[in-house]
Amino acid sequence: MEWLTNWGLWHWLILGFVLLIGEIIIPGIFLLWWGLAALIIALPAWLLPSLSLTLLAVLYALLSLLLSLVWWKYQHGRDMRDQAVSVLNRRDQAMIGMQGRVSEIGEGRIGRGCFGDTTWRIEGEGLAVGDTVEVLSVRGITLSVRKIN
């Protein structure tokens, strides 16, 4: 049981590489940062062998937490920037610029248009059934369209 109380360079390196291998087998990003923290802690364990396991474990826990939080903050900011410009899962915004065909015209400027395999409520000037239209903007469930020749 002496290996439990006397951790040195090899113990921290083995822990670090086991966690990194675990990250490859079970991807989830957290094992990566915990493994890197163990590899970093191997350095003071090697340079200062008099450091207690308790101190090294506390340093490891703090470093693991710090690396995980720094990565989360970085990735969260990047996700927010990407989401702001993405039209993924925002079909209404993806419709802008698409062309379709007028399938019905009601009173006024309101009608229905076919875009791919879906019909949408459309609004535009001078539309007739069969006209080809292009989507200019989206307001709620209504596509603002213009007739194209």
KOLDREN-556982 format. One record per atom (N, C-alpha, C): residue in three letters; atom name; y, x, z. Coordinates in Angstrom, 1 decimal. Layout:
# residues N
- resn;name;py;px;pz
- ALA;CA;Y;X;Z;
...
//
This chain:
# residues 149
- resn;name;py;px;pz
- MET;N;-1.2;0.8;0.0;
- MET;CA;0.0;0.0;0.0;
- MET;C;1.3;0.8;0.0;
- GLU;N;1.1;2.1;-0.1;
- GLU;CA;2.3;3.0;0.0;
- GLU;C;3.1;2.8;-1.3;
- TRP;N;2.5;2.5;-2.4;
- TRP;CA;3.3;2.3;-3.6;
- TRP;C;4.3;1.2;-3.5;
- LEU;N;4.1;0.2;-2.6;
- LEU;CA;5.0;-0.8;-2.4;
- LEU;C;6.3;-0.4;-1.7;
- THR;N;6.2;0.6;-0.9;
- THR;CA;7.4;1.1;-0.2;
- THR;C;8.0;2.3;-0.8;
- ASN;N;7.4;3.1;-1.6;
- ASN;CA;7.9;4.3;-2.2;
- ASN;C;8.0;4.1;-3.7;
- TRP;N;9.0;3.4;-4.1;
- TRP;CA;9.2;3.3;-5.6;
- TRP;C;10.0;4.4;-6.1;
- GLY;N;9.6;5.0;-7.2;
- GLY;CA;10.3;6.1;-7.9;
- GLY;C;10.5;5.8;-9.3;
- LEU;N;10.8;6.8;-10.0;
- LEU;CA;11.1;6.7;-11.5;
- LEU;C;10.1;5.9;-12.2;
- TRP;N;8.8;6.2;-12.1;
- TRP;CA;7.8;5.6;-12.9;
- TRP;C;7.6;4.1;-12.5;
- HIS;N;7.8;3.7;-11.3;
- HIS;CA;7.7;2.3;-10.9;
- HIS;C;8.7;1.5;-11.7;
- TRP;N;10.0;2.0;-11.6;
- TRP;CA;11.1;1.2;-12.3;
- TRP;C;10.9;1.2;-13.8;
- LEU;N;10.5;2.3;-14.4;
- LEU;CA;10.2;2.4;-15.8;
- LEU;C;9.1;1.4;-16.2;
- ILE;N;8.0;1.4;-15.4;
- ILE;CA;6.9;0.4;-15.8;
- ILE;C;7.4;-1.0;-15.6;
- LEU;N;8.1;-1.3;-14.5;
- LEU;CA;8.7;-2.7;-14.4;
- LEU;C;9.6;-3.0;-15.6;
- GLY;N;10.4;-2.1;-15.9;
- GLY;CA;11.4;-2.4;-17.1;
- GLY;C;10.6;-2.6;-18.4;
- PHE;N;9.6;-1.8;-18.7;
- PHE;CA;8.9;-2.0;-19.9;
- PHE;C;8.0;-3.2;-19.9;
- VAL;N;7.4;-3.5;-18.8;
- VAL;CA;6.6;-4.8;-18.7;
- VAL;C;7.5;-6.0;-18.9;
- LEU;N;8.7;-6.0;-18.3;
- LEU;CA;9.6;-7.1;-18.6;
- LEU;C;10.1;-7.1;-20.0;
- LEU;N;10.3;-6.0;-20.7;
- LEU;CA;10.7;-6.0;-22.1;
- LEU;C;9.6;-6.5;-23.0;
- ILE;N;8.4;-6.1;-22.6;
- ILE;CA;7.2;-6.6;-23.4;
- ILE;C;7.1;-8.1;-23.2;
- GLY;N;7.3;-8.5;-21.9;
- GLY;CA;7.3;-10.0;-21.6;
- GLY;C;8.3;-10.7;-22.5;
- GLU;N;9.4;-10.1;-22.7;
- GLU;CA;10.5;-10.8;-23.5;
- GLU;C;10.0;-10.9;-25.0;
- ILE;N;9.2;-10.0;-25.4;
- ILE;CA;8.7;-10.1;-26.8;
- ILE;C;7.7;-11.2;-26.9;
- ILE;N;6.8;-11.3;-25.9;
- ILE;CA;5.8;-12.3;-25.9;
- ILE;C;6.3;-13.7;-25.6;
- ILE;N;7.2;-13.8;-24.6;
- ILE;CA;7.8;-15.1;-24.2;
- ILE;C;9.3;-15.0;-24.4;
- PRO;N;9.8;-15.1;-25.6;
- PRO;CA;11.3;-15.0;-25.8;
- PRO;C;12.1;-16.0;-25.0;
- GLY;N;13.2;-15.5;-24.4;
- GLY;CA;14.0;-16.3;-23.7;
- GLY;C;15.3;-15.6;-23.2;
- ILE;N;15.4;-14.4;-23.5;
- ILE;CA;16.6;-13.5;-23.3;
- ILE;C;16.7;-13.0;-21.9;
- PHE;N;16.3;-13.8;-20.9;
- PHE;CA;16.5;-13.3;-19.5;
- PHE;C;15.6;-12.1;-19.2;
- LEU;N;14.4;-12.1;-19.6;
- LEU;CA;13.5;-10.9;-19.3;
- LEU;C;14.1;-9.6;-19.9;
- LEU;N;14.8;-9.8;-21.0;
- LEU;CA;15.5;-8.6;-21.6;
- LEU;C;16.4;-7.9;-20.7;
- TRP;N;17.3;-8.7;-20.1;
- TRP;CA;18.3;-8.2;-19.2;
- TRP;C;17.7;-7.7;-17.9;
- TRP;N;16.7;-8.4;-17.4;
- TRP;CA;16.1;-7.9;-16.2;
- TRP;C;15.3;-6.6;-16.4;
- GLY;N;14.7;-6.5;-17.6;
- GLY;CA;14.0;-5.2;-18.0;
- GLY;C;15.0;-4.1;-18.1;
- LEU;N;16.1;-4.3;-18.8;
- LEU;CA;17.1;-3.3;-18.9;
- LEU;C;17.7;-2.9;-17.6;
- ALA;N;17.9;-3.8;-16.7;
- ALA;CA;18.4;-3.5;-15.3;
- ALA;C;17.3;-2.6;-14.6;
- ALA;N;16.1;-2.8;-14.8;
- ALA;CA;15.0;-2.0;-14.2;
- ALA;C;15.1;-0.6;-14.8;
- LEU;N;15.3;-0.5;-16.1;
- LEU;CA;15.3;0.8;-16.7;
- LEU;C;16.6;1.6;-16.2;
- ILE;N;17.7;0.9;-16.0;
- ILE;CA;18.9;1.5;-15.5;
- ILE;C;18.7;2.0;-14.1;
- ILE;N;18.1;1.2;-13.3;
- ILE;CA;17.8;1.5;-11.9;
- ILE;C;16.9;2.7;-11.7;
- ALA;N;16.1;3.0;-12.8;
- ALA;CA;15.2;4.1;-12.7;
- ALA;C;16.0;5.4;-12.6;
- LEU;N;17.2;5.5;-13.2;
- LEU;CA;18.0;6.7;-13.1;
- LEU;C;18.4;7.1;-11.7;
- PRO;N;19.0;6.2;-10.9;
- PRO;CA;19.3;6.6;-9.6;
- PRO;C;18.1;6.8;-8.7;
- ALA;N;17.0;6.1;-9.0;
- ALA;CA;15.8;6.3;-8.2;
- ALA;C;15.2;7.7;-8.5;
- TRP;N;15.5;8.2;-9.7;
- TRP;CA;15.0;9.6;-10.0;
- TRP;C;16.0;10.6;-9.5;
- LEU;N;17.3;10.4;-9.7;
- LEU;CA;18.3;11.4;-9.3;
- LEU;C;18.5;11.4;-7.7;
- LEU;N;18.3;10.3;-7.1;
- LEU;CA;18.5;10.2;-5.6;
- LEU;C;17.2;9.7;-5.0;
- PRO;N;16.2;10.4;-4.9;
- PRO;CA;14.9;9.9;-4.4;
- PRO;C;15.0;9.4;-2.9;
- SER;N;16.1;9.8;-2.2;
- SER;CA;16.2;9.4;-0.8;
- SER;C;16.7;7.9;-0.6;
- LEU;N;17.1;7.3;-1.8;
- LEU;CA;17.6;5.9;-1.7;
- LEU;C;16.4;5.0;-1.3;
- SER;N;16.7;4.1;-0.4;
- SER;CA;15.6;3.2;0.1;
- SER;C;15.3;2.1;-1.0;
- LEU;N;14.1;1.6;-0.9;
- LEU;CA;13.7;0.6;-1.8;
- LEU;C;14.5;-0.6;-1.7;
- THR;N;15.0;-0.9;-0.5;
- THR;CA;15.8;-2.1;-0.2;
- THR;C;17.1;-2.0;-1.0;
- LEU;N;17.8;-0.8;-0.9;
- LEU;CA;19.0;-0.6;-1.6;
- LEU;C;18.8;-0.7;-3.1;
- LEU;N;17.7;0.0;-3.6;
- LEU;CA;17.4;-0.1;-5.0;
- LEU;C;17.2;-1.5;-5.5;
- ALA;N;16.4;-2.3;-4.7;
- ALA;CA;16.2;-3.7;-5.0;
- ALA;C;17.4;-4.5;-5.1;
- VAL;N;18.3;-4.3;-4.1;
- VAL;CA;19.6;-5.0;-4.1;
- VAL;C;20.4;-4.6;-5.4;
- LEU;N;20.5;-3.3;-5.7;
- LEU;CA;21.2;-2.9;-6.9;
- LEU;C;20.6;-3.5;-8.1;
- TYR;N;19.2;-3.5;-8.1;
- TYR;CA;18.5;-4.1;-9.3;
- TYR;C;18.9;-5.6;-9.4;
- ALA;N;18.9;-6.3;-8.3;
- ALA;CA;19.2;-7.8;-8.4;
- ALA;C;20.6;-8.0;-8.8;
- LEU;N;21.6;-7.2;-8.3;
- LEU;CA;23.0;-7.3;-8.7;
- LEU;C;23.2;-7.0;-10.2;
- LEU;N;22.5;-5.9;-10.6;
- LEU;CA;22.6;-5.5;-12.0;
- LEU;C;22.0;-6.5;-13.0;
- SER;N;20.9;-7.0;-12.6;
- SER;CA;20.2;-8.1;-13.4;
- SER;C;21.1;-9.3;-13.5;
- LEU;N;21.7;-9.7;-12.4;
- LEU;CA;22.6;-10.8;-12.4;
- LEU;C;23.8;-10.5;-13.3;
- LEU;N;24.4;-9.3;-13.1;
- LEU;CA;25.6;-9.0;-13.9;
- LEU;C;25.3;-8.9;-15.4;
- LEU;N;24.2;-8.3;-15.8;
- LEU;CA;23.9;-8.2;-17.2;
- LEU;C;23.6;-9.6;-17.8;
- SER;N;22.9;-10.5;-17.0;
- SER;CA;22.6;-11.8;-17.5;
- SER;C;23.9;-12.6;-17.7;
- LEU;N;24.8;-12.5;-16.7;
- LEU;CA;26.1;-13.3;-16.8;
- LEU;C;27.0;-12.8;-17.9;
- VAL;N;27.0;-11.5;-18.1;
- VAL;CA;27.8;-10.9;-19.2;
- VAL;C;27.3;-11.4;-20.5;
- TRP;N;26.0;-11.4;-20.7;
- TRP;CA;25.4;-11.9;-21.9;
- TRP;C;25.7;-13.4;-22.1;
- TRP;N;25.5;-14.1;-21.0;
- TRP;CA;25.7;-15.6;-21.1;
- TRP;C;27.2;-15.8;-21.5;
- LYS;N;28.1;-15.1;-20.9;
- LYS;CA;29.5;-15.3;-21.2;
- LYS;C;29.8;-15.0;-22.7;
- TYR;N;29.3;-13.9;-23.1;
- TYR;CA;29.5;-13.5;-24.5;
- TYR;C;28.9;-14.5;-25.5;
- GLN;N;27.6;-14.9;-25.3;
- GLN;CA;26.9;-15.8;-26.2;
- GLN;C;27.6;-17.2;-26.1;
- HIS;N;28.0;-17.7;-24.9;
- HIS;CA;28.6;-19.0;-24.8;
- HIS;C;29.9;-19.0;-25.7;
- GLY;N;30.7;-18.0;-25.6;
- GLY;CA;32.0;-17.9;-26.3;
- GLY;C;31.7;-17.9;-27.8;
- ARG;N;30.7;-17.2;-28.2;
- ARG;CA;30.3;-17.1;-29.6;
- ARG;C;29.8;-18.4;-30.1;
- ASP;N;29.0;-19.1;-29.3;
- ASP;CA;28.5;-20.4;-29.7;
- ASP;C;29.6;-21.4;-29.8;
- MET;N;30.6;-21.4;-29.0;
- MET;CA;31.7;-22.3;-29.0;
- MET;C;32.5;-22.0;-30.3;
- ARG;N;32.7;-20.8;-30.7;
- ARG;CA;33.5;-20.5;-31.9;
- ARG;C;32.7;-21.0;-33.1;
- ASP;N;31.4;-20.7;-33.1;
- ASP;CA;30.5;-21.2;-34.3;
- ASP;C;30.5;-22.7;-34.4;
- GLN;N;30.4;-23.3;-33.2;
- GLN;CA;30.3;-24.8;-33.2;
- GLN;C;31.6;-25.4;-33.7;
- ALA;N;32.7;-24.8;-33.5;
- ALA;CA;34.0;-25.3;-33.9;
- ALA;C;34.1;-25.4;-35.4;
- VAL;N;33.5;-24.5;-36.2;
- VAL;CA;33.6;-24.5;-37.6;
- VAL;C;32.3;-25.0;-38.3;
- SER;N;31.3;-25.3;-37.6;
- SER;CA;30.1;-25.8;-38.1;
- SER;C;30.1;-27.3;-38.4;
- VAL;N;29.5;-27.7;-39.5;
- VAL;CA;29.3;-29.1;-39.8;
- VAL;C;27.9;-29.5;-39.6;
- LEU;N;27.1;-28.7;-39.0;
- LEU;CA;25.7;-29.0;-38.6;
- LEU;C;25.7;-30.1;-37.7;
- ASN;N;24.9;-31.2;-37.9;
- ASN;CA;24.8;-32.4;-37.1;
- ASN;C;26.1;-33.1;-37.0;
- ARG;N;27.0;-32.9;-38.0;
- ARG;CA;28.2;-33.7;-38.0;
- ARG;C;28.3;-34.2;-39.5;
- ARG;N;27.5;-35.1;-39.8;
- ARG;CA;27.3;-35.5;-41.2;
- ARG;C;28.6;-36.1;-41.8;
- ASP;N;29.4;-36.7;-40.9;
- ASP;CA;30.6;-37.3;-41.5;
- ASP;C;31.5;-36.2;-42.0;
- GLN;N;31.6;-35.1;-41.3;
- GLN;CA;32.5;-33.9;-41.7;
- GLN;C;31.9;-33.2;-42.9;
- ALA;N;30.5;-33.2;-43.0;
- ALA;CA;29.9;-32.6;-44.1;
- ALA;C;30.1;-33.4;-45.4;
- MET;N;30.5;-34.7;-45.3;
- MET;CA;30.7;-35.5;-46.4;
- MET;C;31.9;-35.2;-47.2;
- ILE;N;32.9;-34.5;-46.6;
- ILE;CA;34.2;-34.2;-47.3;
- ILE;C;33.9;-33.4;-48.5;
- GLY;N;34.4;-33.9;-49.7;
- GLY;CA;34.2;-33.2;-50.9;
- GLY;C;33.0;-33.7;-51.7;
- MET;N;32.2;-34.5;-51.1;
- MET;CA;31.0;-35.0;-51.8;
- MET;C;31.4;-36.1;-52.8;
- GLN;N;30.6;-36.2;-53.8;
- GLN;CA;30.8;-37.3;-54.8;
- GLN;C;29.7;-38.3;-54.7;
- GLY;N;30.2;-39.6;-54.9;
- GLY;CA;29.2;-40.7;-54.9;
- GLY;C;29.6;-41.8;-55.9;
- ARG;N;29.0;-42.9;-55.8;
- ARG;CA;29.2;-44.0;-56.7;
- ARG;C;29.6;-45.3;-55.9;
- VAL;N;30.6;-46.0;-56.3;
- VAL;CA;30.9;-47.3;-55.7;
- VAL;C;29.8;-48.3;-56.0;
- SER;N;29.3;-48.9;-54.9;
- SER;CA;28.2;-49.9;-55.1;
- SER;C;28.7;-51.3;-54.9;
- GLU;N;29.7;-51.5;-54.1;
- GLU;CA;30.3;-52.8;-53.8;
- GLU;C;31.8;-52.7;-53.6;
- ILE;N;32.6;-53.7;-53.9;
- ILE;CA;34.0;-53.7;-53.6;
- ILE;C;34.3;-55.1;-53.0;
- GLY;N;34.9;-55.0;-51.8;
- GLY;CA;35.3;-56.2;-51.1;
- GLY;C;36.8;-56.5;-51.4;
- GLU;N;37.4;-57.2;-50.5;
- GLU;CA;38.8;-57.5;-50.6;
- GLU;C;39.6;-56.3;-50.2;
- GLY;N;40.7;-56.1;-50.9;
- GLY;CA;41.6;-55.0;-50.6;
- GLY;C;41.0;-53.7;-51.1;
- ARG;N;41.1;-52.7;-50.3;
- ARG;CA;40.7;-51.3;-50.7;
- ARG;C;39.4;-50.9;-50.1;
- ILE;N;38.7;-51.8;-49.5;
- ILE;CA;37.4;-51.6;-48.8;
- ILE;C;36.2;-51.9;-49.6;
- GLY;N;35.2;-51.0;-49.5;
- GLY;CA;33.9;-51.3;-50.3;
- GLY;C;32.8;-50.5;-49.7;
- ARG;N;31.7;-50.3;-50.4;
- ARG;CA;30.6;-49.5;-50.0;
- ARG;C;30.3;-48.5;-51.2;
- GLY;N;30.0;-47.3;-50.8;
- GLY;CA;29.7;-46.3;-51.8;
- GLY;C;28.3;-45.6;-51.5;
- CYS;N;27.6;-45.2;-52.5;
- CYS;CA;26.3;-44.5;-52.4;
- CYS;C;26.6;-43.0;-52.5;
- PHE;N;26.1;-42.4;-51.4;
- PHE;CA;26.2;-40.9;-51.4;
- PHE;C;24.8;-40.4;-51.1;
- GLY;N;24.1;-39.9;-52.1;
- GLY;CA;22.7;-39.4;-51.8;
- GLY;C;21.9;-40.7;-51.6;
- ASP;N;21.2;-40.7;-50.5;
- ASP;CA;20.3;-41.8;-50.2;
- ASP;C;20.9;-42.8;-49.1;
- THR;N;22.2;-42.7;-48.9;
- THR;CA;22.9;-43.5;-47.9;
- THR;C;24.1;-44.1;-48.4;
- THR;N;24.4;-45.3;-47.9;
- THR;CA;25.7;-46.0;-48.3;
- THR;C;26.6;-45.9;-47.1;
- TRP;N;27.9;-45.7;-47.5;
- TRP;CA;28.9;-45.6;-46.5;
- TRP;C;30.0;-46.6;-46.8;
- ARG;N;30.8;-47.0;-45.7;
- ARG;CA;32.0;-47.8;-45.9;
- ARG;C;33.0;-46.9;-46.5;
- ILE;N;33.6;-47.4;-47.6;
- ILE;CA;34.7;-46.5;-48.3;
- ILE;C;36.0;-47.3;-48.4;
- GLU;N;37.0;-46.5;-48.6;
- GLU;CA;38.4;-47.1;-48.7;
- GLU;C;39.1;-46.2;-49.7;
- GLY;N;39.7;-46.9;-50.7;
- GLY;CA;40.4;-46.2;-51.7;
- GLY;C;41.2;-47.1;-52.7;
- GLU;N;42.1;-46.6;-53.5;
- GLU;CA;42.9;-47.3;-54.4;
- GLU;C;42.2;-47.5;-55.8;
- GLY;N;42.3;-48.7;-56.4;
- GLY;CA;41.9;-48.9;-57.7;
- GLY;C;40.4;-48.7;-58.0;
- LEU;N;39.5;-49.0;-57.0;
- LEU;CA;38.1;-48.8;-57.2;
- LEU;C;37.4;-50.0;-57.8;
- ALA;N;36.4;-49.7;-58.6;
- ALA;CA;35.6;-50.7;-59.2;
- ALA;C;34.1;-50.3;-59.1;
- VAL;N;33.2;-51.3;-59.1;
- VAL;CA;31.8;-51.0;-59.0;
- VAL;C;31.4;-50.0;-60.1;
- GLY;N;30.7;-49.0;-59.7;
- GLY;CA;30.2;-48.0;-60.7;
- GLY;C;31.1;-46.8;-60.8;
- ASP;N;32.3;-46.8;-60.3;
- ASP;CA;33.2;-45.7;-60.3;
- ASP;C;32.6;-44.5;-59.5;
- THR;N;32.9;-43.3;-60.0;
- THR;CA;32.5;-42.1;-59.3;
- THR;C;33.7;-41.7;-58.4;
- VAL;N;33.4;-41.5;-57.2;
- VAL;CA;34.5;-41.2;-56.2;
- VAL;C;34.2;-39.9;-55.5;
- GLU;N;35.2;-39.3;-54.9;
- GLU;CA;35.1;-38.1;-54.1;
- GLU;C;35.7;-38.3;-52.7;
- VAL;N;35.0;-37.9;-51.7;
- VAL;CA;35.4;-38.1;-50.3;
- VAL;C;36.6;-37.1;-50.0;
- LEU;N;37.7;-37.7;-49.5;
- LEU;CA;38.9;-36.9;-49.1;
- LEU;C;38.9;-36.7;-47.6;
- SER;N;38.6;-37.7;-46.8;
- SER;CA;38.6;-37.6;-45.3;
- SER;C;37.7;-38.6;-44.7;
- VAL;N;37.5;-38.5;-43.4;
- VAL;CA;36.7;-39.4;-42.7;
- VAL;C;37.4;-40.0;-41.5;
- ARG;N;37.4;-41.3;-41.3;
- ARG;CA;38.0;-41.9;-40.1;
- ARG;C;37.0;-42.8;-39.5;
- GLY;N;36.4;-42.4;-38.5;
- GLY;CA;35.3;-43.2;-37.9;
- GLY;C;34.1;-43.3;-38.8;
- ILE;N;33.8;-44.5;-39.2;
- ILE;CA;32.7;-44.7;-40.2;
- ILE;C;33.1;-45.0;-41.6;
- THR;N;34.4;-44.8;-41.8;
- THR;CA;35.0;-45.1;-43.1;
- THR;C;35.4;-43.8;-43.8;
- LEU;N;34.9;-43.7;-45.1;
- LEU;CA;35.2;-42.5;-45.9;
- LEU;C;36.4;-42.9;-46.7;
- SER;N;37.4;-42.1;-46.7;
- SER;CA;38.6;-42.2;-47.6;
- SER;C;38.3;-41.5;-48.9;
- VAL;N;38.3;-42.2;-50.0;
- VAL;CA;37.9;-41.7;-51.3;
- VAL;C;38.9;-41.8;-52.3;
- ARG;N;38.8;-41.0;-53.4;
- ARG;CA;39.6;-41.2;-54.6;
- ARG;C;38.7;-41.2;-55.8;
- LYS;N;39.1;-42.0;-56.8;
- LYS;CA;38.4;-42.2;-58.0;
- LYS;C;38.6;-40.9;-58.8;
- ILE;N;37.4;-40.4;-59.4;
- ILE;CA;37.5;-39.2;-60.3;
- ILE;C;37.0;-39.7;-61.7;
- ASN;N;37.6;-39.0;-62.7;
- ASN;CA;37.2;-39.4;-64.0;
- ASN;C;36.0;-38.7;-64.6;
//
